[in-house]
Structure formats: C-alpha cells, structure tokens
Amino acid sequence: MDTEARPMPSRQLTELLGRALLDKELRDRIFADPEAIAREFDLAPAEAEAIKHLDRRKFEATVARLRWG
C-alpha cells in the first residue's frame, strides 16, 4: 500500500480528465500539446507536469472499458 499521501486533484484537473473521457478531440489535444491544455484549464504546475506523462494507450483503454463496461 502506498503510504505517501497524494494531494486531491483540483477541480480543473478533474474537469479536464472527465471531459477527456468523453471527447476524443480533447484527448487528441491533450496528447498533442499538454502544455497548452494545462494553461487552458489553469492547472497547477504539478498537475501540468502529470498530464505530460499520461500514457495514451492506457487512457484509451480506460475509455474503451467505460464504454463497454
């Protein structure tokens, strides 16, 4: 079990990821230019850095699982 406490994600990051699960165009934009998306959604520096490291294959697999449940 991870004993290191992680901060709660901001409302902005939660909104971004929630919308990205439903919107392929937004997903494409996140992976094409994460820095621009971070500015657009006013993400904190740590959150901006985190979206740069998202794994597209895993994210798309999550989208597929949600669709086919």
TAFEN-V926697 format. One record per pair of residues at least 6 apart in sequence whose ideal C-beta (glycine too) atoms are under 7 Angstrom apart, sorted by the first residue. I is the first residue (numbers start at 0). J is the second residue. If there is no record, write none. Layout:
i->{I & I}
j->{J & J}
This chain:
i->{8 & 9 & 9 & 9 & 11 & 11 & 11 & 12 & 12 & 14 & 15 & 15 & 18 & 19 & 19 & 19 & 20 & 20 & 26 & 28 & 29 & 29 & 29 & 30 & 33 & 33 & 34 & 36 & 37 & 37}
j->{46 & 42 & 43 & 46 & 40 & 41 & 42 & 42 & 46 & 40 & 36 & 40 & 25 & 25 & 26 & 29 & 62 & 65 & 58 & 36 & 36 & 50 & 53 & 55 & 50 & 51 & 47 & 50 & 47 & 50}
